[in-house]
């Protein structure tokens, strides 16, 4: 359940919404709340009123690990994070910690038009085993991902930078740094 409680009156909810088990959410821009259900239903609500700001159908996600949403003037960029399959050999390590706040990124990325709610890309981009720094410029045309990739020996690692064009969903740059 998602609700906004009036702490001053301590008596009533300003609004509430029943949410299905397994859905993930995030506060966006300080005034909205984004919610993604396993069915792929993506909703953005006004925190002040609980009213829908945007609703869109994304691909169903069997298992969601987390949700991250970036707001810009034109779009919501959405990362539907799923767990990394632990049966696969570890060849990459997402870079997202230390002094650089962020999270693991492994899943589909979407760009939803703020006016029409429609996906701005023909297909979602898929990001595999990277890290995503939280602090990225809102209206930058790029979304930056980082990872360490294992080389020929267990002690040999290379850092890789992946830049996704937020306007098209295409890879703008991918290479070792």
C-alpha positions in Angstrom: 0.0 0.0 0.0 1.2 3.5 -0.9 -0.3 6.4 1.1 0.3 10.0 2.0 -0.4 10.5 5.7 -1.3 13.9 7.3 1.2 14.0 10.2 -0.3 17.1 11.7 -3.8 15.8 12.2 -2.6 12.2 12.8 -6.1 11.0 11.8 -6.4 10.5 8.1 -4.6 9.6 4.9 -4.6 12.4 2.3 -4.7 9.6 -0.3 -3.8 5.9 -0.6 -3.2 3.3 -3.4 -3.3 -0.4 -3.1 -0.2 -1.9 -4.9 0.5 -5.4 -6.0 3.2 -7.5 -4.3 6.6 -7.2 -6.0 6.1 -3.7 -7.5 8.9 -1.1 -7.0 8.7 2.6 -6.7 10.8 5.8 -6.4 10.3 9.5 -5.6 10.9 11.5 -8.8 11.8 15.2 -8.7 10.6 15.7 -5.2 6.9 16.0 -6.2 6.1 12.7 -8.0 6.2 9.0 -7.3 6.9 6.4 -10.0 5.7 2.8 -9.6 6.4 -0.2 -11.8 4.4 -3.4 -11.4 5.7 -6.9 -12.5 3.0 -6.8 -15.2 4.9 -3.9 -16.8 2.3 -1.2 -15.7 4.3 2.0 -15.1 2.6 4.8 -13.3 3.7 8.2 -12.1 1.6 9.8 -9.4 1.5 13.4 -7.9 2.6 13.2 -4.3 0.4 16.1 -3.4 -2.9 14.6 -4.8 -2.2 10.9 -5.5 -3.6 11.6 -9.1 -2.0 9.9 -12.1 0.5 12.1 -14.0 1.5 9.4 -16.5 0.6 5.8 -17.2 2.3 3.5 -19.7 2.6 -0.2 -20.4 6.2 -1.5 -20.5 7.4 -5.1 -20.9 6.4 -7.4 -18.1 9.2 -8.1 -15.6 9.1 -11.6 -14.0 11.2 -10.4 -11.1 12.0 -6.7 -10.3 15.1 -5.9 -8.2 14.7 -2.1 -8.2 13.4 0.8 -10.2 15.3 4.0 -11.1 13.7 7.0 -12.9 15.4 10.1 -14.2 13.2 13.1 -15.0 14.0 15.6 -17.7 12.1 18.4 -19.5 10.9 16.0 -22.2 10.9 12.5 -20.7 11.0 10.0 -17.9 14.0 7.6 -18.4 13.2 4.4 -16.6 15.5 1.5 -15.6 13.7 -1.7 -14.7 16.4 -3.5 -12.7 16.3 -7.2 -12.5 18.5 -9.6 -10.6 21.7 -10.8 -12.2 21.6 -14.5 -12.9 24.0 -16.0 -10.3 24.5 -19.2 -12.3 26.5 -17.2 -14.9 30.3 -16.8 -14.4 31.2 -13.4 -13.0 33.0 -11.6 -15.8 32.0 -8.0 -14.9 31.5 -6.0 -11.7 29.3 -2.9 -11.8 31.0 0.2 -10.6 28.6 2.1 -8.4 30.0 2.5 -4.9 32.8 4.3 -3.1 32.5 8.1 -3.3 30.3 7.8 -6.4 26.7 7.0 -5.2 24.8 4.7 -7.5 23.3 1.2 -8.0 23.7 -1.9 -10.2 22.1 -1.7 -13.6 20.9 -4.9 -15.2 17.6 -4.6 -17.1 15.6 -2.7 -19.6 15.8 1.1 -20.1 12.8 3.0 -21.5 12.3 6.6 -22.5 8.7 7.8 -21.9 7.4 11.1 -23.4 6.1 13.3 -20.6 3.3 14.7 -22.7 2.0 11.6 -24.6 3.2 8.8 -22.2 4.4 6.9 -25.2 7.8 5.2 -25.5 10.2 7.4 -27.5 12.3 4.4 -28.6 11.2 1.6 -30.9 12.5 -1.0 -28.4 13.9 -0.7 -24.8 17.7 -0.7 -24.4 19.1 -3.6 -22.3 21.9 -2.9 -19.9 23.8 -5.9 -18.6 25.9 -6.0 -15.4 26.9 -2.3 -15.2 26.7 0.3 -12.5 24.8 3.6 -12.8 25.9 6.7 -11.0 22.9 8.6 -9.4 24.2 12.0 -10.0 23.7 12.6 -13.7 22.6 15.8 -15.4 18.8 15.7 -15.9 18.8 17.1 -19.5 22.0 15.6 -20.7 21.5 13.6 -23.9 23.5 10.7 -22.4 23.0 8.2 -19.6 26.3 6.9 -18.3 27.0 3.3 -17.1 30.3 1.9 -15.8 31.7 -1.6 -15.0 34.9 -3.5 -14.4 35.4 -6.4 -16.9 37.7 -9.4 -16.1 40.6 -9.9 -18.5 42.5 -13.0 -19.5 43.6 -13.7 -15.9 41.6 -13.5 -12.6 43.6 -10.5 -11.4 43.3 -8.5 -14.6 40.4 -6.0 -14.7 39.5 -3.2 -17.2 37.0 -0.4 -16.5 34.4 0.1 -19.3 32.3 3.2 -20.0 28.9 2.8 -21.7 27.0 5.9 -22.8 23.3 5.5 -23.9 21.8 8.2 -26.1 18.6 9.1 -24.2 17.0 10.5 -27.4 17.3 7.3 -29.4 18.2 4.5 -27.0 21.3 3.7 -29.1 24.8 3.2 -27.7 26.6 6.5 -28.2 29.9 5.2 -26.8 31.3 2.0 -25.4 34.9 1.4 -24.6 37.6 0.9 -22.0 38.8 3.8 -19.9 
